[in-house]
């Protein structure tokens, strides 16, 4: 590491554990956490490996995952030939849009299940009805988030 461990390093570790608790790999979570608090806000793979005390190969695999999920982008730094990475602007709002898309997909799945159980007793359909109601509500609310977010940012 470039120096002693700081609260920023601990924060990155916490985000890694958060990822792991949700069934995701810890290293991409640590990198995402670091990119949220590091200075400068863009880092090379070598800097990430050094700061987080992880292998260069681990950084490479994690960056592929984060880039595939559109969380990070390459960032050109004048005078440097190295690839720098940073959080992608707009990533958080896009996460909300993705949640809305997932909710709409679940609505389709629950509707399919309800069609399948069309002749079943009400108690057999209740689980699917509850899921359908919840995802319909979530899709509506996520659909409003972008507008609310832009209004909030104007204030």
C-alpha positions as a Markdown table, in Angstrom:
| # | Residue | x | y | z |
|---|---|---|---|---|
| 1 | Unk | 0.0 | 0.0 | 0.0 |
| 2 | Unk | 1.1 | 3.5 | -0.6 |
| 3 | Unk | 0.8 | 4.3 | 3.1 |
| 4 | Unk | -0.9 | 3.3 | 6.2 |
| 5 | Unk | -4.5 | 2.1 | 6.2 |
| 6 | Unk | -7.0 | 4.9 | 6.5 |
| 7 | Unk | -10.7 | 5.3 | 7.0 |
| 8 | Unk | -11.0 | 5.3 | 3.2 |
| 9 | Unk | -9.5 | 1.8 | 3.1 |
| 10 | Unk | -11.8 | 0.6 | 5.8 |
| 11 | Unk | -14.7 | 2.0 | 3.9 |
| 12 | Unk | -13.7 | 0.2 | 0.7 |
| 13 | Unk | -13.5 | -3.0 | 2.8 |
| 14 | Unk | -17.0 | -2.4 | 4.2 |
| 15 | Unk | -18.4 | -2.0 | 0.6 |
| 16 | Unk | -16.7 | -5.3 | -0.3 |
| 17 | Unk | -18.4 | -7.0 | 2.6 |
| 18 | Unk | -21.7 | -5.5 | 1.5 |
| 19 | Unk | -21.2 | -6.9 | -1.9 |
| 20 | Unk | -20.3 | -10.3 | -0.5 |
| 21 | Unk | -23.4 | -10.3 | 1.8 |
| 22 | Unk | -25.5 | -10.0 | -1.3 |
| 23 | Unk | -23.8 | -12.9 | -3.1 |
| 24 | Unk | -21.4 | -10.8 | -5.2 |
| 25 | Unk | -17.6 | -11.0 | -5.2 |
| 26 | Unk | -15.9 | -8.9 | -2.6 |
| 27 | Unk | -13.1 | -7.5 | -4.7 |
| 28 | Unk | -15.3 | -5.5 | -7.2 |
| 29 | Unk | -17.1 | -4.2 | -4.1 |
| 30 | Unk | -13.9 | -3.0 | -2.5 |
| 31 | Unk | -12.9 | -1.3 | -5.8 |
| 32 | Unk | -16.2 | 0.4 | -6.1 |
| 33 | Unk | -16.0 | 1.5 | -2.5 |
| 34 | Unk | -12.5 | 2.8 | -3.1 |
| 35 | Unk | -13.5 | 4.7 | -6.3 |
| 36 | Unk | -16.2 | 6.4 | -4.2 |
| 37 | Unk | -13.7 | 7.9 | -1.8 |
| 38 | Unk | -10.3 | 8.0 | -3.4 |
| 39 | Unk | -8.3 | 11.0 | -4.6 |
| 40 | Unk | -7.9 | 11.6 | -7.4 |
| 41 | Unk | -11.3 | 10.1 | -8.4 |
| 42 | Unk | -9.7 | 8.1 | -11.2 |
| 43 | Unk | -7.2 | 5.3 | -10.6 |
| 44 | Unk | -5.0 | 3.0 | -12.6 |
| 45 | Unk | -5.1 | -0.7 | -12.1 |
| 46 | Unk | -1.7 | -0.5 | -10.5 |
| 47 | Unk | -2.9 | 2.1 | -8.0 |
| 48 | Unk | -6.0 | 0.1 | -7.2 |
| 49 | Unk | -3.9 | -3.1 | -6.6 |
| 50 | Unk | -1.5 | -1.2 | -4.4 |
| 51 | Unk | -4.1 | 0.7 | -2.4 |
| 52 | Unk | -6.3 | -2.3 | -1.8 |
| 53 | Unk | -3.4 | -4.8 | -1.4 |
| 54 | Unk | -4.8 | -7.1 | -4.1 |
| 55 | Unk | -3.2 | -8.7 | -7.1 |
| 56 | Unk | -3.2 | -7.0 | -10.5 |
| 57 | Unk | -5.1 | -10.0 | -11.9 |
| 58 | Unk | -7.8 | -9.5 | -9.3 |
| 59 | Unk | -8.1 | -5.9 | -10.3 |
| 60 | Unk | -8.4 | -6.9 | -14.0 |
| 61 | Unk | -11.2 | -9.4 | -13.3 |
| 62 | Unk | -13.0 | -7.0 | -11.1 |
| 63 | Unk | -12.8 | -4.1 | -13.6 |
| 64 | Unk | -14.2 | -6.4 | -16.3 |
| 65 | Unk | -17.2 | -7.1 | -14.1 |
| 66 | Unk | -17.7 | -3.5 | -13.1 |
| 67 | Unk | -17.3 | -2.3 | -16.7 |
| 68 | Unk | -19.8 | -4.9 | -17.9 |
| 69 | Unk | -22.3 | -3.6 | -15.3 |
| 70 | Unk | -21.6 | -0.1 | -16.5 |
| 71 | Unk | -20.4 | 1.0 | -13.1 |
| 72 | Unk | -16.9 | 2.2 | -14.3 |
| 73 | Unk | -15.5 | 3.7 | -17.4 |
| 74 | Unk | -12.0 | 4.3 | -18.7 |
| 75 | Unk | -10.7 | 7.8 | -18.1 |
| 76 | Unk | -8.0 | 9.5 | -20.2 |
| 77 | Unk | -5.4 | 11.4 | -18.2 |
| 78 | Unk | -3.3 | 13.8 | -20.3 |
| 79 | Unk | 0.3 | 12.7 | -20.5 |
| 80 | Unk | -0.4 | 9.2 | -19.2 |
| 81 | Unk | -0.4 | 6.1 | -21.3 |
| 82 | Unk | -2.0 | 4.0 | -18.5 |
| 83 | Unk | -5.7 | 3.2 | -18.3 |
| 84 | Unk | -7.4 | 5.1 | -15.5 |
| 85 | Unk | -10.8 | 4.0 | -14.2 |
| 86 | Unk | -13.5 | 6.0 | -12.5 |
| 87 | Unk | -17.1 | 5.7 | -11.6 |
| 88 | Unk | -19.4 | 6.2 | -14.6 |
| 89 | Unk | -21.3 | 9.5 | -14.3 |
| 90 | Unk | -25.1 | 8.7 | -14.1 |
| 91 | Unk | -24.4 | 5.2 | -12.8 |
| 92 | Unk | -26.7 | 5.6 | -9.8 |
| 93 | Unk | -29.7 | 6.8 | -11.7 |
| 94 | Unk | -29.2 | 4.0 | -14.2 |
| 95 | Unk | -29.3 | 1.6 | -11.3 |
| 96 | Unk | -32.8 | 2.8 | -10.5 |
| 97 | Unk | -33.8 | 2.4 | -14.2 |
| 98 | Unk | -32.5 | -1.1 | -14.1 |
| 99 | Unk | -34.5 | -1.9 | -11.0 |
| 100 | Unk | -37.6 | -0.6 | -12.8 |
| 101 | Unk | -36.9 | -2.9 | -15.8 |
| 102 | Unk | -36.5 | -5.8 | -13.4 |
| 103 | Unk | -39.8 | -5.0 | -11.7 |
| 104 | Unk | -41.5 | -4.9 | -15.1 |
| 105 | Unk | -40.0 | -8.3 | -15.9 |
| 106 | Unk | -41.3 | -9.7 | -12.6 |
| 107 | Unk | -44.7 | -8.4 | -13.4 |
| 108 | Unk | -44.7 | -10.4 | -16.6 |
| 109 | Unk | -43.5 | -13.5 | -14.7 |
| 110 | Unk | -46.2 | -13.2 | -12.1 |
| 111 | Unk | -48.9 | -12.6 | -14.8 |
| 112 | Unk | -47.8 | -15.8 | -16.5 |
| 113 | Unk | -48.1 | -17.7 | -13.2 |
| 114 | Unk | -51.5 | -16.2 | -12.6 |
| 115 | Unk | -52.6 | -17.4 | -16.1 |
| 116 | Unk | -51.3 | -20.8 | -15.2 |
| 117 | Unk | -53.4 | -20.8 | -12.0 |
| 118 | Unk | -56.5 | -19.2 | -13.5 |
| 119 | Unk | -58.7 | -22.0 | -12.4 |
| 120 | Unk | -57.0 | -22.6 | -9.0 |
| 121 | Unk | -58.6 | -21.6 | -5.7 |
| 122 | Unk | -57.9 | -18.1 | -4.5 |
| 123 | Unk | -55.5 | -19.3 | -1.7 |
| 124 | Unk | -53.3 | -20.9 | -4.4 |
| 125 | Unk | -53.1 | -17.7 | -6.4 |
| 126 | Unk | -52.5 | -15.4 | -3.4 |
| 127 | Unk | -48.7 | -15.6 | -3.4 |
| 128 | Unk | -48.5 | -14.7 | -7.1 |
| 129 | Unk | -51.1 | -11.9 | -6.6 |
| 130 | Unk | -49.0 | -10.4 | -3.8 |
| 131 | Unk | -45.8 | -10.6 | -5.8 |
| 132 | Unk | -47.7 | -9.0 | -8.8 |
| 133 | Unk | -49.0 | -6.2 | -6.6 |
| 134 | Unk | -45.6 | -5.5 | -5.1 |
| 135 | Unk | -43.8 | -5.4 | -8.4 |
| 136 | Unk | -46.5 | -3.3 | -10.0 |
| 137 | Unk | -46.1 | -0.8 | -7.2 |
| 138 | Unk | -42.2 | -0.9 | -7.4 |
| 139 | Unk | -42.3 | -0.4 | -11.2 |
| 140 | Unk | -44.5 | 2.7 | -10.8 |
| 141 | Unk | -42.3 | 4.1 | -8.1 |
| 142 | Unk | -39.1 | 3.5 | -9.9 |
| 143 | Unk | -40.6 | 5.1 | -12.9 |
| 144 | Unk | -41.0 | 8.3 | -10.9 |
| 145 | Unk | -37.5 | 8.3 | -9.5 |
| 146 | Unk | -35.8 | 9.9 | -12.5 |
| 147 | Unk | -38.2 | 12.9 | -12.5 |
| 148 | Unk | -37.9 | 13.3 | -8.7 |
| 149 | Unk | -34.1 | 13.0 | -8.8 |
| 150 | Unk | -33.8 | 15.8 | -11.4 |
| 151 | Unk | -36.2 | 18.0 | -9.5 |
| 152 | Unk | -34.1 | 17.4 | -6.3 |
| 153 | Unk | -30.9 | 18.2 | -8.1 |
| 154 | Unk | -32.3 | 21.6 | -9.3 |
| 155 | Unk | -32.9 | 22.7 | -5.7 |
